[in-house]
Amino acid sequence: ADSFDYKTFFVKVGLNSKSKDQLTKVFGILDQEDELKLFLQNFSASARALTDAETKAFLAVGDSEGNGKIGVDGKIAFIKQ
């Protein structure tokens, strides 16, 4: 619990090398906090849900507009960090 490192994860699953269009598709359904909790399960059905703290930290980094969602341009910068 509370060990999720989004930067390492993005590299391991190859998200950091995807195009803007591909990233838009990946994150198209992951704009809400409840959806982000289940983020890892989109990549592996046996993965655990993120903890509340991990989810809030993940959302905070990707929410460049402060609207509670990970925006398209914010997604690209967020993943490529």
Secondary structure as UniProt FT lines:
FT   HELIX           6..13
FT   HELIX           15..17
FT   HELIX           20..27
FT   TURN            28..29
FT   HELIX           33..37
FT   HELIX           39..42
FT   TURN            45..46
FT   HELIX           52..62
FT   TURN            64..65
FT   HELIX           72..80
//
